[in-house]
Amino acid sequence: MQGQWFPKKTWINLGGKTEWKRKGKSKMFLNDNLKIFAGSSNVALAGAVCKYLGIPLGGAKIDRFPDGEKVIRVEDDVRGRDCFVVQSTCRPVDEHLVELLIYLDCLRRASARRITAVIPYFGYARQDRKDEGRVPITAKLVANLITTAGADRVLAIDLHAHQLQGFFDIPVDHLTAELVLSKYFRDKKIGNLTVVSPDVGNMKIASRYASHLGGELAIVHKRRVSGSEVEAQEIIGEVEGRNVLMCDDIIATAGTVCSAAELVKKRGAEKIYVGAAHGVLASQALERLRNAPIDEVVVTDTIPLTEQAKKIGSIKVLSVSAMLGEAIKRIHRNESVSSLFNNL
């Protein structure tokens, strides 16, 4: 049985009976059947997951034909192995989605035993219903494509709506960044806290954070002006003289959260914090966040920050690599994933 040698200080406890000390070092046997590969959208996150698990990143070469078509060659033997592909379908969305599909097809044709699409950020999730005539349900289309390409299961973080799990005809393990964000804000020990839902649709998420952190709850009523602009009109709850935390699953154009921040500031709020799983930060989002009365914006690394976003000092990034790594380990060992959130 083959294993990897790790210095004592980097020894990682994955549980079980496959670890012991020898001559001042710790030897940990990892199942050689586990392989993790990285798409080009978030190589750093995939590398951090492998570091958590103490295994090397799977070898693969992503190249292009002269006409721009992508070609992927997996350089590791994957026959009969349990393979995971880490790929966020973030900007450029279509390119990263097609790359994921090619990756899945490549592993399927290379006779991988089981293929899991690890999608930290799932694009096209907002097109999940026909709310008017002659429009597609793109979330279902993408789910079908991923299944057809060869995925046996999906591991995702904070889908835009929980019912999207039902769009897949394969098992879906749905993680939430609440595990990471709640710990961060709990460690900050924010006193006199009110958790504000920036809109009515986000009320359940805000209620959970208020429960985790022991704060009060308030709700902002908004009116959408256009696809990228909203107007916060009224607050239900008390924010005067209190520190405010607004949490959401995604910050896209930042119109909702910035409008809500301006309103709660006018109503006498002290410090304003914002937390979100996915920092899409499209369109005018960076300019809005820069000018908004927000003390700190906390997102995770499901989507890599652009260079422009990194220059905004109020934006902090937390890593979901440990959570993803632990979920991958449990899936590989056929253990419970939902128990990760028992102590949330």
N, C-alpha and C positions, 0 to 999 in steps of 0.2 A: 504494500500500500504506500502510495507516495504522499509526501507532505511538504510543507513549506516551513523553513526555519525563520523564526522571528526573535529579535533581541528581547530580553526579559521585559524591558520597559514598554514594548509595543505589543505585549501578549494580549490577545483578545479572548475573552471568555464567551464562547458560543453555547455553553452548556453541554450536556451529554457526558460520555466517558471517553472522549477521543483527545484528551489533552493531558500532558504530564511534563515534568521538568527533567532535563538531562544536561549535565555538565554546565550548569549555570545558565542554560537557555531553556526556553519553552518551545516544545514542538506541538503544533496543533494540526491534526489531520482534518482537512476539509474534503468533502466528497468531490472527487474528480468529475462527477457527473454535472456539477454546477458550472455554468458558463454565463458571464454577463458581458454584453456588447453595448457599445455606445453609438448612437446616431450622432450626426454632426450638430444637432441643435443644442445639446447640453452635455458636452464631453466632460466638463469639470464635475458635474453632479454624478455622472456615472463613475468617474474615477474616485470620488469621495465615498460612494456606496461600496466599491470594491475595497477601498482602504478600511472601511468599517468592518467588512467581512474578512479582511486579511487574505484576499485572493487577487491575482492579477486580472486586469481588464482583458477581455477577449480580443484576439487579434483579428483585424479586418481592414480592408483597404477600400476606401470610397473614392472613386474616380469618375471622370466624365469622358464620354465620346466627344469627338470634335463638334458635333451638332448640339451639345449640351446635355444629352441624355446621361443619367447617372448609371454607374455600374458598381456593384458591391461584390467583393470577394472575401469570404470568411477564411482566414488563414489558420484557424484552429480546427482540430477534428471535433465535430459535434455529433457524430453518429451515436444515437442512443442516449444523448445527454439532455439535461434539463437546462434550457436556454432562456435568457431574459434579454430583451432589447430595450434600452432606455432611450426614449425619444419624445421630447415635448413637441407638439404640433403648433409651435408659436411662429412668429414671423421669420421668414416668409412661409406662411401656413401651408400653401399647396405644395411647395418644394419639400418641406419636412414631412408632410403626410405621405407623399409619393415615395420618399426615401424609406420611411417606415415600412410601407407595403413591400418594397423591393427587398428589404432586410428580412421580413417575415417569409417571403417566397424563397429567398436564398437558403434560409435555415431549414425550411420544410423540405426542399429538394436535396438538402445535404443530410436528410434522415435524422434530424433532431427528434428526440423522444417526445418532448413537450416544449412548446414555445409560448412564452408569456410576453405580451406587449406591455411594457412599463411606460405609461403615458402620464408624466407628472402634470402636464397641462394639456387638456383635451380640447383642441380647436373645433369650431363649428358647433359647439355645444348649445349655443343660444338659439339656433334654428331647430327647435325641438317640437314644433307644432305648426299647424296651419291656422294662423290667426287671421288670415284673409285669403281671398281667392288667388289661384295661380301662383303659389309660392311652394318651394320644396321643403321637405323635412330633412335637412342635410345631416343632422346628427344621426339619424337612422341610416342614411346612405353610407356615412363614414364607418359606422359600426359594422355594416354589412361588408364593406371593403376590407376592413381589418380581419374579419372572420374568414372571408374568402381567401385572403392572402396567405393564411396559414396559422393565425394565432389560435392557441387552445384556451387561453384565458387572458384577462386584462387586469392590470394593476394601475389604478388612477388615484389622483389626489383632488379632492374638492371639485367634483363635476358640478357644472352650473346648476343642475337640478338632479336630485336623487333618482328620479324616475328614469334617467338616462341609462341606468344599469339594466333596465328592462329592454332597452333597444338592442342589446347584444344577445345572441343566442348561445353564448359561451359564458362560463363563470366570470364574474367581475368582483374584484376586491377593491372596495372603495375606502380610501384613507382620508383623513381630514387634517389639515394643518393646524387645527385648534390645539392639537397635542403640543405643537412647537410654540405657537403664539401665546397660548395661555400660560405656559411655563415662563416665557420671557416677561410678560406683563405682571405675573404673580411675583417674580423675583425683583421687579422694580418697586414693589410695595407702594403702589400709587394710593394715596389716601384720599378720602372724600370723593370717591369715584362714582360717576354715572356712566353707564354703558348706553350709548345712543345708537339706535338703528337709523341709518341715513334714509331709509324708505320703509314702507309698510311690508314689502316683500322680504325684507331682511330681518324681520322681527324675531323669528325663531333662533337665528344665529346670535343676535344680540342678547336674547334671553339666556341662551346657554353660557355666553361669556359672563353675563352678570351673575349667573349661578356659580361659575368657576371662581370668579374673582371677588365675589361678595359685594358687588356694587348695586346701585339703584338702576332702574331702567327707564329710558325715555325714547320717544319715537318722533321722527321728523316726517311731516307730510309734505310731499313734493308734487310739482306739476311739470311734466315733460314738455319743453318748448320745441325741441327737435331731437333728432337721433343722437346728437352729441351735447345738447344743452338741456339742463334741468333748472328749475327754480324752487328752492326750499321755501315753503310758505308759513308753516306753523310747527310748534313743538308741543308734544303731549308728554309732560313730565317736567321735573325741576333740574335746571342746569346752572342757575345763577350761583356763583361762588364755588363751583365744583369743578374737579378735573374730569375731562370727558375722554372716553375711548369709543371710537367708531370702528367696527370690524365688519368685513365683507369677504366674499369669496374671491372677488376680482376687482382690480382698479384698472379700467380700460381707458376712458377719456378723462377720468377723475372729475367729471362734471357733478355727479351726485355728491361725492364726498366733500368736495371743495365748497359747493353751495351750502351743504349742511354745516360745515365748519364755520362759514361766515355767519350763518344764522345763530348758532349756539354761542359764538363769540359776542355777537350783538346782545344776546340775552344774558351776558355776564359770566360765561364760562372762563375758568382759569386756563390751565394747560390743556391742549388738545392733542390726543394721540390717535393714529390711524393704523389699523392692522389688516392685512389681506393676504390670502394664500398666493394669489397670482398677480404679479406686477406687470401687466401687459403694457401699460403706459404708452398708449397710442395717441395719435393726433396731437391735441393741445395739452395733453396730460402734464407734461413736465413744466410747462409755463404756468399752468394753473396751480400745481403743487408748490412751485417756487413762490407764488404770490399769495397763497392762502395762509390764513392764521393758524397753521398746523405746526406743532413743535417737533413731532417725529412721525415718520411714515415707516412702518415695518412690513416688509414683504418677505417671501421665501425665495429660494433659488430654483423653483420649478421652471422659471424663465430667466435666462441670464440678463442682467442689466446692460443697457447700452452704455457707451462711453459718456454720453450726455447725461444720462441718469446718475451715473457714478459721481458726477460733479456736484450734485445737489446734496449738501451735507446732512439734510434732515432725513434722507432715505437710508434705512438700515436693512441689511439682508440677513435672514436666518436660514440655516441649512436644514433641509428635510432628509439629508443623506442617511442619518442614523435610523430614522423612522422607516425609510424605504428599505434600507439594508436589513433591518429586523423583519420587515414584512416578507422580503424575498427569502430570507433564511427560513421563516416559518412555512411559506408556501412550498419551498423545496423539501422540507421535512414533513409536509402534510400535517402541520400544526395549526392551531387557531390563530387567525389574524385579528379578529374582532377583539380578542382579549387584550390587545395592545392598548385599547382605550378604556379599559375597565376602571382605571384610577384617574381618568381625566377630570 
